[in-house]
């Protein structure tokens, strides 16, 4: 179980001419990912989803709040003490082309973490070879053909599988996939998404998806939770399918409306939502963070910040004073 | 020319790259017509040859690549393959606007956008530079940006979506009426992508352009294009009116590609990845169908004979598919 309560992160930019500027990347985020569970963070670039993912993976510190891994709070621990906890959380990066050392074969890439692992658990050299072959089979690669290859001899999809295999060498409890398929050929993307879903089901590894494409978030499984993040605040949270079918926050509705419609195959939703302007982090923090871009803003929105809560009529949590269901997503022609 | 949307006729185009294994074709015997005033979308995965095809429109394939055969006829310009030197340089920009892949990174980081605009103007012998700046401001304003502010900015001061719009402005400011957009929305998030696509559609209609969009994302083409062409392994495997191709795809690759897109509604297990991987320059079959290794409908004939494109004159424009299995079914 990995939980976060009131996680705050502020980046300070020092400017000689214009003075210091602060970017509030996270403004008190709560989350909980049960063991073997799944969650997905979605939002635009710059909404803070990647920062949160990096904090969860231990690659970034946080200023306020608390992260607990298996019930152990991380903030009181020294760097060295934290490491074994964060090792249970492995990151799959966006770009499999730069995530692998080009001068090392797949064998060498897997050998290093496995040797470390063998040292810790007192296992033999033979175990290392066995385990290397095993993790490759787990990700759907044939050890016989892949082990001796260099990254440049593999396709994007295969590289991403090697990256996932490397993450599995340390027996992680959670994989954090940050836009893990966006640089992979379209015809192969689904294979990687299905693999993550499969690893979750077979090995009980939790999966955290960070993505701007809501459709891929469905691949974490129907029991997964969706967190819609905007300017460092969770604005809607609930079961993946609930939020996709019945979003109530105008920001979630904008994200869903922006997904291209396959004309000829699909019918667009009847009430698409377009934000009034584009994301500007320097905008004032008063009131609802989305108010300036929101086509449905009311009087209250400029003065007060809505908090994440459940209201009557919708099963999910949301942070909007005027929640309303709107028909935003495209549906297959056959259903219309 | 200069005031009307030109038509483009690509005929039997083959582009080869020199490799240690000899000259290998990245684009092989492609014929494609861009009707004046339409938006055509080319969809393909990495290594399909789509960017090479787009560069051929400018006759800008760089060594070790070269156009080995075929022609690219553009109304008012003639066959671009025959152009060279100064003539070719002038055609680019004036007649053909090109928005490069990752336009976010194709700007000069050391110069303001305005300075780069003036460079462009001077290199094309524009006398009224003030007019050019005005035109640029108008275009940027049209795309929802503050023109004066953007022209005074360096690229690092602009967001990804803003840089993309600057790329579109630079492609159009010399009044080109043929525009090529190479992966116009890669690396942009969904909301910004929707914005850019809306701008592409609107600017296309307002200025009377002929537009070619190159992308790996079928959703992008579905949103903007009148006609859709699907490339695989350097070949054009299917083309036709976008709605028809998406609604009733014929080629097994097109079908597979559409099936591989995760959707918001319906059973997610129905979406399926295509088996195998896209071919590279070195692994693409030299004879027979380029898709056969990943095809469920593979027959003996696919190994030896290249399927010829079958043209079907439909109501909304011709539809072409190059597949033995489809042809056999029709004649059976």
HADDOCK unambig.tbl for C-alpha pairs under 7 A between the chains (distance, minus, plus):
assign (segid A and resid 44 and name CA) (segid B and resid 189 and name CA) 5.71 0.50 0.50
assign (segid A and resid 45 and name CA) (segid B and resid 189 and name CA) 6.12 0.50 0.50
assign (segid A and resid 185 and name CA) (segid B and resid 45 and name CA) 5.81 0.50 0.50
assign (segid A and resid 185 and name CA) (segid B and resid 46 and name CA) 6.66 0.50 0.50
assign (segid A and resid 186 and name CA) (segid B and resid 45 and name CA) 6.87 0.50 0.50
assign (segid A and resid 186 and name CA) (segid B and resid 216 and name CA) 6.99 0.50 0.50
assign (segid A and resid 187 and name CA) (segid B and resid 257 and name CA) 5.80 0.50 0.50
assign (segid A and resid 187 and name CA) (segid B and resid 260 and name CA) 5.77 0.50 0.50
assign (segid A and resid 187 and name CA) (segid B and resid 273 and name CA) 5.51 0.50 0.50
assign (segid A and resid 187 and name CA) (segid B and resid 274 and name CA) 5.34 0.50 0.50
assign (segid A and resid 188 and name CA) (segid B and resid 273 and name CA) 5.55 0.50 0.50
assign (segid A and resid 188 and name CA) (segid B and resid 274 and name CA) 6.42 0.50 0.50
assign (segid A and resid 189 and name CA) (segid B and resid 273 and name CA) 6.91 0.50 0.50
assign (segid A and resid 190 and name CA) (segid B and resid 260 and name CA) 6.30 0.50 0.50
assign (segid A and resid 190 and name CA) (segid B and resid 272 and name CA) 6.36 0.50 0.50
assign (segid A and resid 190 and name CA) (segid B and resid 273 and name CA) 4.98 0.50 0.50
assign (segid A and resid 191 and name CA) (segid B and resid 273 and name CA) 5.37 0.50 0.50
assign (segid A and resid 212 and name CA) (segid B and resid 189 and name CA) 6.09 0.50 0.50
assign (segid A and resid 212 and name CA) (segid B and resid 190 and name CA) 6.52 0.50 0.50
assign (segid A and resid 213 and name CA) (segid B and resid 190 and name CA) 6.95 0.50 0.50
assign (segid A and resid 215 and name CA) (segid B and resid 262 and name CA) 5.61 0.50 0.50
assign (segid A and resid 215 and name CA) (segid B and resid 263 and name CA) 5.43 0.50 0.50
assign (segid A and resid 215 and name CA) (segid B and resid 264 and name CA) 5.15 0.50 0.50
assign (segid A and resid 216 and name CA) (segid B and resid 262 and name CA) 6.06 0.50 0.50
assign (segid A and resid 255 and name CA) (segid B and resid 190 and name CA) 6.71 0.50 0.50
assign (segid A and resid 255 and name CA) (segid B and resid 191 and name CA) 6.20 0.50 0.50
assign (segid A and resid 258 and name CA) (segid B and resid 190 and name CA) 5.60 0.50 0.50
assign (segid A and resid 258 and name CA) (segid B and resid 191 and name CA) 5.25 0.50 0.50
assign (segid A and resid 258 and name CA) (segid B and resid 194 and name CA) 5.36 0.50 0.50
assign (segid A and resid 259 and name CA) (segid B and resid 190 and name CA) 6.29 0.50 0.50
assign (segid A and resid 260 and name CA) (segid B and resid 219 and name CA) 5.06 0.50 0.50
assign (segid A and resid 260 and name CA) (segid B and resid 220 and name CA) 6.39 0.50 0.50
assign (segid A and resid 260 and name CA) (segid B and resid 223 and name CA) 5.96 0.50 0.50
assign (segid A and resid 261 and name CA) (segid B and resid 219 and name CA) 6.47 0.50 0.50
assign (segid A and resid 261 and name CA) (segid B and resid 222 and name CA) 6.61 0.50 0.50
assign (segid A and resid 261 and name CA) (segid B and resid 223 and name CA) 6.23 0.50 0.50
assign (segid A and resid 262 and name CA) (segid B and resid 219 and name CA) 5.95 0.50 0.50
assign (segid A and resid 262 and name CA) (segid B and resid 222 and name CA) 5.15 0.50 0.50
assign (segid A and resid 262 and name CA) (segid B and resid 223 and name CA) 6.98 0.50 0.50
assign (segid A and resid 263 and name CA) (segid B and resid 222 and name CA) 5.79 0.50 0.50
assign (segid A and resid 263 and name CA) (segid B and resid 243 and name CA) 5.70 0.50 0.50
assign (segid A and resid 264 and name CA) (segid B and resid 243 and name CA) 4.14 0.50 0.50
assign (segid A and resid 264 and name CA) (segid B and resid 244 and name CA) 6.38 0.50 0.50
assign (segid A and resid 264 and name CA) (segid B and resid 246 and name CA) 5.63 0.50 0.50
assign (segid A and resid 264 and name CA) (segid B and resid 247 and name CA) 4.56 0.50 0.50
assign (segid A and resid 265 and name CA) (segid B and resid 246 and name CA) 6.09 0.50 0.50
assign (segid A and resid 265 and name CA) (segid B and resid 247 and name CA) 4.83 0.50 0.50
assign (segid A and resid 331 and name CA) (segid B and resid 265 and name CA) 6.41 0.50 0.50
